[in-house]
């Protein structure tokens, strides 16, 4: 086995194929070793963000108030009023 033509073993994937430096630079994640700490941090951040979005939708979509902007540019909360009850 020499450096020019290494034999590929099962499970090598794209690492065993010949490729250009540009391909390796653009597709870095295909050749980099997995980092479990970064992967866990990403999963926790994604689940936390998703949980926060669900929390906001549950608590504030069903509320009877909305943010209204007045003509002078201030923002205040107003109660939702139906056109049918006015």
Buried (B, 14 or more C-beta within 10 A) or exposed (E): EEEEEEEEEEEEEEEEEEEEEEEBEEEEEEEEEEEEEEEEEEEEEEEEEEEEEEEEEEEEEEEEEEEEEEEEEEEEEEEEEEEEEE
